[in-house]
Amino acid sequence: MGVTPFRGADLELFHILASQSLVALENARLYADLRAYVRKVEESQQALLRSEKMAAAGRLTASIAHEVNNPLQSVQNCLHLAGREDVAPEKRSEYFDLARAEMDRLMKTMQRMLDYYRPGSNKMEKVDILELLDHVISLTTQQLSQREIEIDTDFPDMLESIYAVNSQIQQIFFNLILNAFDVMPGGGVLYIRADNVENGVEIQFEDSGPGIPEDLSNNIFEPFYSTKDGGTGLGLTVSYNIVTAHGGTLDIVKGKGTGACFRLFLPLGDT
């Protein structure tokens, strides 16, 4: 009995099946390569996560040191001035009061760090911005005068109170004033202007220093980025994060002079 020859349709079917088999084998190979690639990506992500955790620990340590240093410097200045023999008794008492106030702020700052992962612990309260600005200015005037830096204020008779975390807003004011202090080693003027705006208040801190180059202004709020020699690059980052958490904004704007001008907007908050 003779063998029936393959018909053309049979050969075409075999050709299709062979092509499909080759595609299936190629897909299997690609799938294996993909699984190996995904595995490598997952391993890289785990390594990156471990690295980021270490970096976060470093940033936290630096942030704590930065937050603690400001009030300690104020206490040191107050105690130094209070210890001078030529200081009048009432002035000495004032310096001691300022030192106690700064120690209280330091304790609150440390408590805030301890409560970092307990958001409900930061209580919002009614904050008198003008009173708080005057308080911070009184604490930094002596330090600024040592570099012959004058403070020129332009405040309205009445500024709307806001609902915020008092110690955190105070920390913003300290950071912005001391930032101006750092960029004017040869003296100058710090202009602080405040005004009521829609749904909040606006405060501008403008120094007469060298200013910030436009190509660097986009990076100024990044952690550890600083244009100052020996700067930690954390003051503006801390301030920016606090402002953002309060629903406000902090940005660089064109001022009246050639120095840097930071505009701070703080919303009125829930009443």
N, C-alpha and C positions, 0 to 999 in steps of 0.2 A: 504494500500500500504506500503510495507516494506521499511525501510531506507537502502539506498545503503551504504554498508560499505566502509570506506576509503581504498583506494588502497595503496600499499607500496610506490608508487611514490608520492602520495599526502602527506603521512606522512613525507617523506624525504623533500618535498618542504616546509612544515610547519616548519620543523626543521631548514632548511636553513634560512627562513624568521625570525624565532625567534632568531637565532644566529646573523643575520644582525641587528635586532632591538637592541639586547644587545650591539653590537659594536657601533651602532649609539648613543645609550644612553651614553656609556662610552666615546665616542668621544666628545659628548656635554659637559660632565662633565670635561673632560680634557681641552676643549677649554675655559670653564669658569674659570678653575684654571689658565690657561695660561694668560687669559686677566687680572685676578687679579694680577698675578706675574708681567706682563708687566706694569701694573699701579703702582705697588710698585717700580719697577725699574725706571720708569719715575719720580716718586716723589723723589727717592733717587738721581737721576741725577740732578734734579732741586735744591735739597738741596746742593749737591756737587758743583754745578755751583755758587750758592750764596756764599758758603764757599770759593771757589777759587777766586771770585771777591774780597772778603774781604782780602784774602791772597795777591792777586796781589796789592791791594792798600797799604798793609803793605810793600811789597817788593819795590814798587815804592818810598815810603817815605824813606826807608832805602837807596835805591840807590841814591836818590837825596842828602841825607845827606853825603853819601860817596863821591860823585862826587864834592860836594861843599867844603868839608873839606880839600882836598889836596891843592888847590890853596890858600885857606885861611891860611893854615899853612905856605906856602911859603911867602905870604905877611907878615905874622907876623914875620917870621925870618928876612926878608929883612928890615922891619921897625925897628926891635930891633937892628940889626947891624948898620943901618944908624944913630940910635940915640946915639951910643957910642961916647964919646968925643975924643977918640984916633983914630977915623977913618979919613983918609985923605979925603979932599973934593972930589977928583975924584972918590974915592971908594964909598963915600956916594952917589954921583950922580948915580953910577952904581947900587947900591942897590935900589935906587928909581926907576930907569928904569926897573929893574927886577920886582919890586912890581907892577908897572903900567902894565907890560906885563902879569903878573898873574891875575890882575884884569880884563884885557881884555879877558883872557882865561875863567875866571869865568863867565863873561857876555855872552860869546859865548856858554858856557856850559848850562847856564840857558835858552838861546834862543833855543838851540837844544832840550831841554826838552819841551819847549813850542811848538816846531814844531814837536813833536814826531809823531803825527798822520798826518803830512804833509810831506811824504817822499821826495818830490822834493825840500824841503828847505835846505837839506844838500848837498851843492855843492861840487863836486869833483874838485880838483885842483892839480897842479903839486907840489909834496912835495919832498924837498931835505932831505933825511933821515939822512945823516951825520950832516947836520946843525941842524936838529931837535933834534938829539941825544945829540949834544954838548950843545944845549940850555937847555935841561932837566937836563943834568948832572951838568951844572953850577948852576941850581936852587936847586939841592939836595945835592951838595957837602958839604955845611956847616952843614946840618942836619946829613949827614952820618959821618962827621968828629967828631961830638959830641959823637959818639959811637966808634970812632977810626976804622971806616970802610973805607978802601981804595977802589978806583975804578981803575981797570986795564983794559984798552981798547986795542983792536986789530982791527983797522979799515983799510980798503984799501985806497989808494990814491983817488979813485973815486968809488962812489956807485951810481948805477942807481937810477934816480928819479922815483917815482911812482905817480899814480893818485889816490888820496884818500881824505878823509876829514881830513884836517890838525889837527884840535883840538882833533879829536877822536884818531888819531895815537899818538899824544902827551900824551893823557890820558893813553894809553896802556903802554908807556914808564914809566910814573910816577908810575902806579900801580905795574909794575914788579920791579922797583927799590925800592919802598917803601915796597914791599913784602919782599925783601932781607933785608931791614933795620929792619923789625920786627923780623926776625928769627935769627938775629945776635946781641943780646943785649950786648954781651961781646966783640964786635969788630970782624973784619975779613976782607975778601976781596970780592968784587963784580967784577967778570969778565964779560965784555961786548964785544962780538965779532960780527962783521958784515962782510958779504961777498955777492958778486953777485952770484946768482944761476940762473938756467934756468927759464925764464919767471918771474923773480922777485928777491927779496932780502931776505936774511935770517939773523936774529939777534938772538944771544943767550945771555941769562942772567943767569950766574952761580954764586951762592954764596958759601961761605965756611962754611955754617951753618951745622946743623945736618942732613939735607936732609929730604926726604919724604918717609916713609915706603911704600914698593911696594904695600901692600894690601890697602893703602889709596889713591894711585895715581889716581885711576879711579874716585874718588869722588871729587877731588880737585877743579874742575870747577863748581861744583853744587852750587846753591844759598845757602847762609848762612852756608856753610860747611867750617870750618876753623880748622886748627891744632894749631892755636895760641891762647893763653889766651886773651880773650877780643876782638878777631878778629871778624869782621862783616861777613866774608865769601862772600863779594861782589866784592872785587877788581879783583880777577881772573875771576869771572863770567862776570863782565862788560867787561873786556878785551877780553874774549873769544867771547862774543856776537859781539863786534865791529869787531874783526878779521874775524869772520864768515860772517858778513854783507859785508865785503870788499873782500870776496872770498879767504881769506887766511886761515892759520891754526895756532893754538897755542897748543903745547903739551909739555909733560915732556919727556926728553930724558936722556940718561946716559951721564954725563959730565966727565970731566977729574979728578975731585975730588970726595968727598963723599957728597957734598952739593946738593941742588936742581938745576936743569938746565932746563930752559924754552926755547924752540926753537920757534921763531916767524917767520913765512913765510908770506910775503906780495907780492901779484902779482903786476906786472907793471901797470895793469889797462888799460882802453881805452885811447888811445892817440888822 
